[in-house]
């Protein structure tokens, strides 16, 4: 996705996978939605995580994928296989990496 899409904050709703594919421009919600859609087509179990931070009124979205050795996630356009066991581990890893303070998170199946 990193090579094919451009990040641009889009505050009004989420694009469908087709809309993102055609426009090539989207934000974390659009990328997360596209990633889990494509993974579902290939029979992966997927989730999305919506994270709220203490210093922003805008949530961040991650695409989460169940693989052989655990859960992994993508943030915006990058995919990282890290083999997490829980959603909480993913959220803590992301927050620590970005030096953000978590307020809450929600897992969408």
N, C-alpha and C positions, 0 to 999 in steps of 0.2 A: 504494500500500500504506500510505503514511503516514496517509491519511485513513480507512482501514478497519480497521486492526489496532492493538493495544496491545502494546508491548514488555513482556515479563516473563520474566526468566531462568527457564529450564526445564531443570534439569540431567540429566534422564533421557530421553535419546533424542531423536529428531526426529519431529515430527508429520507426517503425510501432508498433502499439499495440501488435501484435503477436511477433515481435522481442523482445520487452521488456519483455513480458510474458515468453518467452523461455529463455532469457539470465539472467533475474532477476537483471540486472545491467543497470543503466541509469542515466541521469541528469535531471534537472528541465524541459527541453523541452520535454524529453521522458515521464516523469511522467505526465506533463500537458496534453500532447497528449493522453496518455492512459486514464487518468481520464475523459476527456471530451468524449472520444470514448465510454467508458463504460456507462457513464451517458446518452449519446444520445440513446444508445440501450434501456435504460429504460425510454425513452421519456422525458428527461429533456432538457430544452433549455440551451445550453452551449456556452461558449466563451473562448478564450484564451487572456491573456494580456501579451504583451512583454514590459518589463520595461528596460530602459537604465539609468544607474546611472552616476554621475559625476566622480567617481573614478575607473571606470572599462570600458574596451572596450568589455566586454562580457555582453550580455543582460540576464535578468532573466525572466522566464516564469511562469505564474500562470494559473491554471485551474479555471474557474468561472462558477457557476451553478445558474440558476434561480430557486428559491424555493418559496413556498407559501408566506413567509414573507420577500422576497427580495432576493438580490444577496448574495452569499457566495463564498469563494475561498479556494483552496488548494495550498500550496506552497511546492514543492518537494513532501514529502510523507505524510504531515499532513493536515487534513481537519478540518476547523473551521467554524461552523455556527455562523454568526454574524449579518445577516439581513441587509446588506448594500442597499442603494437606488440607488447609481450610481457607475460607474466604477472608477471615480475619488476618491470616498470615499475609495474604496478598495486599490487603488494605494497609497493614502496618509497613510492609516492604515499600509500597508506593509512597506512603507519607514520609517515611524516613529518607528515601532516595530524593524526594523533592523538598525535604525540610519543611513540611507542612504539618499543622496540628489538626488532627481529625476532630470533627464535631459528631458526625454520624455517617453511617453508610447503609445502603439498602441493596439487597441482591434480588435481581429480577430474573426469573426463570423463563 
